[in-house]
Amino acid sequence: MKILVDLEPGRTAVVDELLFDSADAVRLMELGFIPGSSVSCQRRVPFGDLAVYQLDGAQIALRRETAERIRVRPQVARGGG
Amino acid sequence: MMAAAPNSAAATASRPKAVAICGAPNVGKSTFFNRLTGLHQKVANYPGITVERRIGTLALPSGETVDLIDLPGIVGLHPRSEDERVAVEVLEGGGQNRKPEAVILVLDSTNLEAQLRLVPGILKFGVPVLVVLNMADDLAARGGTVDTDAISRQVGAPVIEVSARLGTGMESVREFLEGSLAPPPPVQLPVLNSIPAERGWARSVVRQTGYHPPEPSRWGRRLDSVFLHPVAGPLIFLGVVIAVFQSIFTLAVPLMDGVESLIASSGGWLGASLPDSMLKGLLVDGIWGGVGAVVVFLPQILILFLFIGILEDSGYLARAAAIADRSMRAVGLEGRSFIPLLSAYACAIPAIMAARTVENQRDRLATLFIAPLTTCSARLPVYALLIAAFIPDEPLLGPVLGLRAAVMLGLYVLGFAVACATAWVLKSTVLKSTPAPFMLQLPPYRWPTIRSLSLRLLDRSKIFLRRAGTVILLTTVILWFLASVPYVDGQPPEIGDSLAGSIGKAVEPLVEPLGLNWKVGIGLITSLAAREVIVGTLGTIYGMESDEASPALQQALRSDLSFGSAIALLMYFAFAMQCMSTVAIVRRETGGWKWPILQFGYMLALAYVTGYAAYRIFG
């Protein structure tokens, strides 16, 4: 699994890299998509291609093509992680 | 310096101290503001631009008064939208804004790590800051704790815990405003030049001060699994929409009857107690008949806004936006256009200004082009009048949906569908562009508070009645004079022979293909100012024709227009850009006459063609 869009509902990963220009990347980070932080896919929204992601402190819906440009890496199993 | 007491800043100033309230969206900032100021608030524009701002006055026990400014929500200090730019500009004291003497930063205490990130940036503005950790009730209920003193020592600014919803902890806010809240010793904050660094700092503060985050809300998950369920979600969405429209008719009717009989009896009393004179005619026929005909619709508008308020404050609207995203996408608009279009249901003007949140210039043009096609609340009185006069009050889906509510709903859907189709045409031709990333924040679910809802309705009533008292009153008075001259043998003319009548008859050939007569023709001219003016105009015209103080406007219309003409008139109002304020705002927002002229022409053509077709079909 390399990009956020492949994250199945119920699974968690770690944000790795945002493949956006700086203004878009800043806003994504302000919303909580910070490299190194964890992100889980909560559910897909009916009708269409939105998915709801749970971050530390926010619940954000992204379209497929946005989630395709966020690289993630698997969560390293740590105590309690 | 940053921790100095607020009243040391401008102790000699005689004008009230300005204090800005800022924070991220959905942290209960408005509830906090409402709790502090209650009814002592007004909506005004920021100097030089037209983004609305809310200012409240607060009298302190010391006798001093403070102006509180409720800033738009900011996600960070890197503004992307016009709203956020305004908030940051006010904090900086840039533009024509006066720099606030102090800032109250409202944070959501249930989500402290993400929220605390904003503190260093706000402290950098160099004025006293009070950090308010809101939603203390929610935090405690879900087993979280926060040590405000410890955080206060870490950030070097006073930190307090409040529940704006319940009104707890608010004394400390007044103490801060009076300058009697002892600030902690100043702290040198690290230089944070990136968002990950800010977030890292926030994390360390949260850890060092022993913050216990609350248990995740199980309700939120459960509600989402219902509202965003593949089958139940869209059905609930549909059910909610139907319920809103049904209640516009069922719930509002007794209230409207009340208002109507009040206006009729006061008009009758006025008519009986005044001697016959021109003034009496103006008051009874002109003003009571005209303005009164519009004021009757206040209950319906309030019920619509009550529902919108509940949907918005509870957090459901963001879920509805998520479900509706697909249709926005299908017409080539970016998701953020959805929010301006939603506010267009209230009025196209704030919607056109809110289109500034759309960063892509071409998307922004498309959004403001289609905004006046969505059904604004000024159309509601026109629709309601014509529907009540011409559509029978019959059930359609048993008790769930009546025929009248269905027609009203149909008109809303029609406006939205044509707006989308127009967007699609524009976006696939002259305004083609690549889409921007779409990020929709889903706020936590919350109970709407009676306080916030009633303030919202009060606001709406003020706006509506102000329009009734200005634009509608003025056009009504002018119309009444035009309808009262020239005198024939010392007597006021029959309305058909008056100046207004001749104007109406001059345009009659233009409106005849839609099955409309010269009286409606006059209304189409006066309502160029604002749509609901036509209701007042028809009220005046039919009122002057009949001898009654309160014209039974619906009956008069029924006897004067055919069913097909009524449908044609509905179509005309669904599409024509009968609103000079909208034309003016589009001109200003696009910086020229090209777009408003195009828009006006397009909408007029649409109105005329569909009106003509409707009259042909329905006879």
Interface residues (C-beta under 8 A of the other chain):
Chain A: F20 A23 D24 V26 R27 L28 M29 E30 L31 G32 I34 P35 G36 S37 Q42 R43 V45 P46 F47 G48 D49 L50 V52 L55 D56 G57 A58 Q59 I60 A61 L62 R63 E65 T66 R69
Chain B: V75 G76 H78 R80 N111 E113 A114 Q115 I195 P196 R199 G220 R221 D224 S225 L228 H229 P230 V231 G233 P234 A322 I323 D325 R326 R329 G335 P435 A436 P437 F438 M439 L440 Q441 L442 P443 P444
